């Protein structure tokens, strides 16, 4: 099925959760935030958030700088 991740089209398998998708995109253990259809999803809900056709997902990684 097709979703948009950070504005780019991406094909994912049916039943993919937000946790699955974030694991594919990043190996960072912390400092990641995710939103689906413009709603921020708390990290504890990622495994229970199943993505659907056409969802818009934003995955953001915190960076330090000065």
C-alpha positions in Angstrom: 0.0 0.0 0.0 1.1 3.6 -0.5 1.8 6.2 2.2 3.8 9.4 2.2 6.8 9.6 4.5 8.3 13.0 5.1 6.6 14.1 1.9 7.9 11.2 -0.3 5.8 8.4 -1.6 6.7 5.0 0.0 5.3 1.5 -0.4 4.7 -0.5 2.7 3.1 -3.9 3.5 -0.4 -4.0 4.8 -0.4 -4.2 8.6 2.8 -2.1 9.0 2.7 -0.2 12.3 4.3 3.2 13.0 6.9 1.3 15.1 7.8 -0.9 12.1 8.2 2.1 9.8 10.3 4.1 12.3 12.6 1.1 12.8 13.1 0.9 9.0 14.0 4.6 8.8 16.2 5.1 11.9 18.4 3.2 14.3 18.5 6.0 16.8 17.2 4.8 20.2 15.9 8.2 21.2 15.2 11.7 20.0 12.6 10.7 17.4 9.1 12.0 17.1 6.4 10.8 14.7 3.1 12.1 13.4 0.4 10.5 11.3 -1.9 12.8 9.3 -0.6 15.8 11.3 -1.3 14.2 14.7 1.7 13.5 16.9 1.7 9.9 18.1 3.2 9.2 21.6 6.1 6.7 21.3 4.1 4.2 23.5 1.4 4.1 20.9 3.6 3.4 17.9 3.3 -0.4 18.1 -0.5 -0.1 18.2 -0.7 2.5 15.3 -1.4 0.5 12.1 -0.8 2.6 9.0 -3.4 2.8 6.3 -3.4 3.6 2.6 -2.8 7.3 1.9 -1.5 8.1 5.5 0.9 11.0 5.7 3.7 10.2 8.1 6.3 12.6 9.4 9.4 11.2 11.3 11.6 13.7 12.9 15.0 13.2 14.6 16.3 15.7 17.1 19.8 17.1 16.4 22.1 19.0 18.7 23.9 22.0 17.5 25.1 25.4 18.6 
